Amino acid sequence: MSNQADDNNTDVEIYPRYGGPVVFAVSRTGAPNALLDLLDTLGFTRHGEAIYVWHQLPETLSASEVSQTCLRAHKSLTAAGYDAYLDDRLIQQTT
């Protein structure tokens, strides 16, 4: 399994799993604890162990909640100085 953050040379990639409701926040290999802890506080749950760690949003969130959480996470991550990518499929358009 490939790590998208490593592949794209970013600190964290936030994207939906293909074909399902799961939203991942994948951090680069060896990401600092400060980054992992920040994702924990932004509504993502930590999974994995040792070198391979990733975060997911709860599947019970509505599309609006997913959008709000992802936008808030992206803003917080970039404000903290991390290179974060947010897949635009997660952003709910308002009219």
Secondary structure, 3 states (H helix, E strand, C coil): CCCHHHHCCCCEEEEECCCCCCEEEEECCCCCHHHHHHHHHCCCEEEEECCEEEEECCCCCCHHHHHHHHHHHHHHHHHCCCCEEECHHHCCCCC
